[in-house]
Amino acid sequence: MYEAKLAVAGFYYFLQGKRRNEILVHWHGDETQNEIDFVNRVLDDTYAKAGALPDARAVSEVTFGDQVYQACMSGRPS
């Protein structure tokens, strides 16, 4: 579920025209390196997937999130 929320947030920024390196993540300071790596990996993957879409603007954040959520729940790559 958390992965889907991160992916939707990343997709939202992608649709807004922000580059991946322009997304600021507010870290609280108690995150483990695994947590930081996870968040960065999900955002990187989201940008790669969104960039590979023929027309990302034709896909809503809801549809994108539903697809990621379904992939998470079924244990397959999104």
DSSP file (Angstrom, degrees, kcal/mol; ACC not computed):
  #  RESIDUE AA STRUCTURE BP1 BP2  ACC     N-H-->O    O-->H-N    N-H-->O    O-->H-N    TCO  KAPPA ALPHA  PHI   PSI    X-CA   Y-CA   Z-CA
    1    1 A M     >        0   0    0      0, 0.0     4,-2.1     0, 0.0     5,-0.2   0.000 360.0 360.0 360.0 -45.3    0.0    0.0    0.0
    2    2 A Y  H  >  +     0   0    0      1,-0.2     4,-2.4     2,-0.2     5,-0.2   0.889 360.0  53.9 -61.4 -39.5    2.8    2.4    0.9
    3    3 A E  H  > S+     0   0    0      1,-0.2     4,-2.5     2,-0.2    -1,-0.2   0.906 107.7  49.9 -61.7 -41.7    4.5    1.7   -2.4
    4    4 A A  H  > S+     0   0    0      2,-0.2     4,-2.4     1,-0.2    -1,-0.2   0.898 109.8  50.9 -64.8 -40.1    1.4    2.5   -4.3
    5    5 A K  H  X S+     0   0    0     -4,-2.1     4,-2.2     2,-0.2    -2,-0.2   0.918 111.5  47.6 -63.9 -42.7    1.0    5.8   -2.4
    6    6 A L  H  X S+     0   0    0     -4,-2.4     4,-2.7     1,-0.2    -2,-0.2   0.913 111.4  51.1 -62.8 -42.6    4.6    6.7   -3.2
    7    7 A A  H  X S+     0   0    0     -4,-2.5     4,-2.7     2,-0.2    -2,-0.2   0.905 109.8  49.1 -63.5 -41.5    4.2    5.8   -6.8
    8    8 A V  H  X S+     0   0    0     -4,-2.4     4,-2.5     2,-0.2    -1,-0.2   0.912 111.1  50.1 -64.8 -41.6    1.0    8.0   -7.2
    9    9 A A  H  X S+     0   0    0     -4,-2.2     4,-2.1     2,-0.2    -2,-0.2   0.934 112.8  47.0 -61.4 -45.1    2.8   10.9   -5.5
   10   10 A G  H  X S+     0   0    0     -4,-2.7     4,-2.3     1,-0.2    -2,-0.2   0.905 111.6  50.4 -62.3 -41.6    5.7   10.4   -8.0
   11   11 A F  H  X S+     0   0    0     -4,-2.7     4,-2.7     2,-0.2    -1,-0.2   0.886 107.1  55.1 -64.6 -38.7    3.4   10.1  -10.9
   12   12 A Y  H  X S+     0   0    0     -4,-2.5     4,-1.4     1,-0.2    -1,-0.2   0.942 110.4  45.0 -58.0 -48.3    1.6   13.3   -9.8
   13   13 A Y  H  <>S+     0   0    0     -4,-2.1     5,-2.2     1,-0.2     4,-0.4   0.882 110.6  54.8 -65.4 -37.0    4.9   15.2   -9.9
   14   14 A F  H ><5S+     0   0    0     -4,-2.3     3,-1.6     1,-0.2    -2,-0.2   0.938 108.2  48.6 -58.7 -47.3    5.8   13.6  -13.2
   15   15 A L  H 3<5S+     0   0    0     -4,-2.7    -1,-0.2     1,-0.3    -2,-0.2   0.781 105.2  59.1 -65.4 -26.2    2.5   14.9  -14.7
   16   16 A Q  T 3<5S-     0   0    0     -4,-1.4    -1,-0.3    -5,-0.2    -2,-0.2   0.546 120.5-110.2 -78.1  -6.8    3.3   18.4  -13.3
   17   17 A G  T < 5 +     0   0    0     -3,-1.6     2,-0.3    -4,-0.4    -3,-0.2   0.552  67.6 147.3  90.1   8.8    6.5   18.4  -15.3
   18   18 A K      < -     0   0    0     -5,-2.2    -1,-0.3     1,-0.1     2,-0.1  -0.579  46.5-126.4 -77.2 138.4    8.9   18.1  -12.4
   19   19 A R    >   -     0   0    0     -2,-0.3     3,-1.8     1,-0.1     4,-0.4  -0.458  26.5-108.5 -76.1 158.2   12.1   16.2  -13.0
   20   20 A R  G >  S+     0   0    0      1,-0.3     3,-1.5     2,-0.2    -1,-0.1   0.887 119.4  54.9 -56.2 -42.1   12.9   13.3  -10.7
   21   21 A N  G 3  S+     0   0    0      1,-0.3    -1,-0.3     3,-0.0    -3,-0.0   0.545  99.0  64.5 -73.8  -4.0   15.7   15.2   -9.0
   22   22 A E  G <  S+     0   0    0     -3,-1.8     2,-0.6     2,-0.1    -1,-0.3   0.516  75.7 102.4 -92.7  -6.6   13.3   18.1   -8.3
   23   23 A I    <   -     0   0    0     -3,-1.5     2,-0.6    -4,-0.4   -13,-0.0  -0.684  63.4-152.3 -80.4 119.1   11.2   16.0   -5.9
   24   24 A L        -     0   0    0     -2,-0.6     2,-0.6     2,-0.0    -2,-0.1  -0.817   4.8-158.6 -94.7 124.4   12.1   16.9   -2.4
   25   25 A V        -     0   0    0     -2,-0.6     2,-0.9     2,-0.0    -2,-0.0  -0.898  13.7-137.4-102.3 125.5   11.6   14.2    0.2
   26   26 A H        -     0   0    0     -2,-0.6     2,-0.3     2,-0.0    -2,-0.0  -0.732  22.4-164.4 -85.4 106.9   11.3   15.4    3.8
   27   27 A W        -     0   0    0     -2,-0.9    -2,-0.0     1,-0.1     9,-0.0  -0.722  15.7-152.7 -91.2 141.9   13.3   13.0    5.9
   28   28 A H        -     0   0    0     -2,-0.3    -1,-0.1     0, 0.0    -2,-0.0   0.653  41.3-113.9 -88.3 -17.5   12.8   13.0    9.6
   29   29 A G  S    S+     0   0    0      3,-0.1    -2,-0.0     0, 0.0     0, 0.0   0.276 100.3  81.7 104.8 -10.5   16.2   11.8   10.4
   30   30 A D        +     0   0    0      2,-0.1     2,-0.2     0, 0.0    -3,-0.0   0.234  61.0 122.3-110.6  14.3   15.4    8.4   11.9
   31   31 A E        -     0   0    0      1,-0.1     2,-0.1     2,-0.0    -4,-0.0  -0.476  59.6-126.9 -75.3 145.3   15.0    6.5    8.6
   32   32 A T     >  -     0   0    0     -2,-0.2     4,-2.2     1,-0.1     5,-0.2  -0.458  26.1-109.2 -81.4 164.1   17.2    3.5    8.0
   33   33 A Q  H  > S+     0   0    0      1,-0.2     4,-2.8     2,-0.2     5,-0.2   0.862 121.2  57.6 -62.0 -34.1   19.2    3.3    4.8
   34   34 A N  H  > S+     0   0    0      2,-0.2     4,-2.4     1,-0.2    -1,-0.2   0.903 106.3  48.3 -62.7 -40.7   16.8    0.6    3.6
   35   35 A E  H  > S+     0   0    0      2,-0.2     4,-2.4     1,-0.2    -2,-0.2   0.921 113.0  47.3 -65.6 -43.4   13.9    3.0    4.0
   36   36 A I  H  X S+     0   0    0     -4,-2.2     4,-2.4     1,-0.2     5,-0.2   0.926 113.2  48.5 -63.2 -44.9   15.7    5.7    2.1
   37   37 A D  H  X S+     0   0    0     -4,-2.8     4,-2.7     2,-0.2    -1,-0.2   0.898 110.5  52.5 -61.9 -40.7   16.7    3.3   -0.7
   38   38 A F  H  X S+     0   0    0     -4,-2.4     4,-2.7     2,-0.2     5,-0.2   0.945 110.5  46.0 -61.1 -50.3   13.1    2.0   -0.9
   39   39 A V  H  X S+     0   0    0     -4,-2.4     4,-2.3     1,-0.2     5,-0.2   0.928 115.5  46.6 -60.4 -46.0   11.6    5.5   -1.3
   40   40 A N  H  X S+     0   0    0     -4,-2.4     4,-2.6    -5,-0.2    -1,-0.2   0.886 112.0  50.9 -65.2 -38.3   14.2    6.5   -3.9
   41   41 A R  H  X S+     0   0    0     -4,-2.7     4,-3.0    -5,-0.2     5,-0.2   0.931 110.5  48.7 -64.8 -44.9   13.8    3.2   -5.8
   42   42 A V  H  X S+     0   0    0     -4,-2.7     4,-2.5     1,-0.2    -2,-0.2   0.925 114.2  45.8 -62.0 -44.0   10.0    3.5   -6.0
   43   43 A L  H  X S+     0   0    0     -4,-2.3     4,-2.3    -5,-0.2    -1,-0.2   0.914 113.9  48.6 -66.5 -41.4   10.3    7.1   -7.2
   44   44 A D  H  X S+     0   0    0     -4,-2.6     4,-2.1     2,-0.2    -2,-0.2   0.933 113.5  47.3 -61.4 -45.7   12.9    6.2   -9.7
   45   45 A D  H  X S+     0   0    0     -4,-3.0     4,-2.8     2,-0.2     5,-0.2   0.892 110.3  53.3 -62.5 -40.4   10.9    3.2  -11.0
   46   46 A T  H  X S+     0   0    0     -4,-2.5     4,-3.0    -5,-0.2     5,-0.2   0.931 109.5  47.3 -61.5 -46.1    7.8    5.4  -11.2
   47   47 A Y  H  X S+     0   0    0     -4,-2.3     4,-2.4     2,-0.2    -1,-0.2   0.886 112.3  50.3 -63.9 -38.4    9.5    8.0  -13.3
   48   48 A A  H  X S+     0   0    0     -4,-2.1     4,-1.1     2,-0.2    -2,-0.2   0.930 114.2  44.3 -64.5 -44.8   10.9    5.3  -15.6
   49   49 A K  H  X S+     0   0    0     -4,-2.8     4,-0.7     2,-0.2     3,-0.3   0.917 114.9  48.0 -66.5 -43.4    7.4    3.7  -16.0
   50   50 A A  H >< S+     0   0    0     -4,-3.0     3,-0.9     1,-0.2     6,-0.2   0.899 110.3  52.3 -65.3 -39.3    5.8    7.1  -16.6
   51   51 A G  H 3< S+     0   0    0     -4,-2.4    -1,-0.2    -5,-0.2    -2,-0.2   0.761 106.3  54.9 -67.2 -24.1    8.4    8.1  -19.1
   52   52 A A  H 3< S+     0   0    0     -4,-1.1    -1,-0.2    -3,-0.3    -2,-0.2   0.588  83.7 105.3 -85.3 -11.3    7.8    4.9  -21.0
   53   53 A L  S X< S-     0   0    0     -3,-0.9     3,-0.5    -4,-0.7     6,-0.0  -0.474  74.6-132.8 -69.7 139.4    4.1    5.5  -21.4
   54   54 A P  T 3  S+     0   0    0      0, 0.0     2,-0.2     0, 0.0    -1,-0.1   0.890  99.5   4.9 -59.0 -38.9    3.1    6.5  -24.9
   55   55 A D  T >   -     0   0    0      1,-0.1     3,-1.9    -3,-0.0     4,-0.3  -0.680  67.4-178.9-147.8  87.9    1.0    9.4  -23.4
   56   56 A A  G X  S+     0   0    0     -3,-0.5     3,-1.8     1,-0.3    -1,-0.1   0.809  81.8  64.7 -60.2 -30.8    1.3    9.7  -19.7
   57   57 A R  G 3  S+     0   0    0      1,-0.3    -1,-0.3   -42,-0.0   -42,-0.0   0.691  92.8  63.0 -68.2 -16.3   -1.2   12.5  -19.6
   58   58 A A  G <  S+     0   0    0     -3,-1.9     2,-0.5     2,-0.1    -1,-0.3   0.559  93.5  75.4 -82.5  -7.7   -3.9   10.2  -20.8
   59   59 A V  S <  S-     0   0    0     -3,-1.8     2,-0.1    -4,-0.3    -6,-0.0  -0.908  78.5-139.4-107.5 127.4   -3.5    8.1  -17.6
   60   60 A S     >  -     0   0    0     -2,-0.5     4,-2.5     1,-0.1     5,-0.2  -0.401  22.6-115.2 -79.6 161.6   -4.9    9.5  -14.4
   61   61 A E  H  > S+     0   0    0      1,-0.2     4,-2.8     2,-0.2     5,-0.2   0.873 117.8  54.9 -60.3 -36.8   -3.2    9.3  -11.1
   62   62 A V  H  > S+     0   0    0      2,-0.2     4,-2.7     1,-0.2    -1,-0.2   0.938 109.3  45.0 -64.1 -47.8   -6.0    7.1   -9.9
   63   63 A T  H  > S+     0   0    0      2,-0.2     4,-2.1     1,-0.2    -2,-0.2   0.924 114.2  49.2 -62.9 -44.8   -5.6    4.6  -12.7
   64   64 A F  H  X S+     0   0    0     -4,-2.5     4,-2.1     1,-0.2    -2,-0.2   0.932 113.1  47.4 -60.0 -46.0   -1.8    4.6  -12.3
   65   65 A G  H  X S+     0   0    0     -4,-2.8     4,-2.9     1,-0.2    -2,-0.2   0.886 109.1  53.6 -63.4 -40.5   -2.1    4.0   -8.6
   66   66 A D  H  X S+     0   0    0     -4,-2.7     4,-2.7     1,-0.2    -1,-0.2   0.901 108.9  49.6 -61.1 -40.6   -4.7    1.2   -9.1
   67   67 A Q  H  X S+     0   0    0     -4,-2.1     4,-2.0     2,-0.2    -2,-0.2   0.910 113.2  45.6 -65.8 -42.2   -2.3   -0.6  -11.4
   68   68 A V  H  X S+     0   0    0     -4,-2.1     4,-2.5     2,-0.2    -2,-0.2   0.922 113.4  50.4 -66.0 -43.2    0.6   -0.3   -8.9
   69   69 A Y  H  X S+     0   0    0     -4,-2.9     4,-2.7     1,-0.2     5,-0.2   0.926 110.1  49.4 -60.9 -46.3   -1.6   -1.4   -6.1
   70   70 A Q  H  X S+     0   0    0     -4,-2.7     4,-1.8     1,-0.2     6,-0.2   0.895 111.1  50.0 -61.2 -40.0   -2.9   -4.4   -8.0
   71   71 A A  H  X>S+     0   0    0     -4,-2.0     5,-1.7     2,-0.2     4,-0.8   0.915 111.5  48.8 -64.7 -42.2    0.7   -5.4   -8.8
   72   72 A C  H ><5S+     0   0    0     -4,-2.5     3,-0.7     1,-0.2    -2,-0.2   0.932 112.5  47.6 -61.7 -45.5    1.7   -5.0   -5.2
   73   73 A M  H 3<5S+     0   0    0     -4,-2.7    -1,-0.2     1,-0.2    -2,-0.2   0.792 114.3  46.0 -69.7 -28.0   -1.2   -7.1   -4.0
   74   74 A S  H 3<5S-     0   0    0     -4,-1.8    -1,-0.2    -5,-0.2    -2,-0.2   0.536 109.7-121.4 -92.3  -5.9   -0.6   -9.9   -6.5
   75   75 A G  T <<5S+     0   0    0     -4,-0.8    -3,-0.2    -3,-0.7    -4,-0.1   0.668  71.4 122.5  77.2  16.4    3.2  -10.0   -5.9
   76   76 A R  S   <S-     0   0    0     -5,-1.7    -1,-0.3    -6,-0.2    -2,-0.2  -0.749  72.6 -89.4-107.6 159.5    4.1   -9.2   -9.4
   77   77 A P              0   0    0      0, 0.0    -1,-0.1     0, 0.0    -5,-0.0  -0.368 360.0 360.0 -63.5 142.9    6.3   -6.2  -10.6
   78   78 A S              0   0    0     -2,-0.0    -7,-0.1    -3,-0.0    -6,-0.1   0.466 360.0 360.0 -85.0 360.0    4.2   -3.1  -11.4
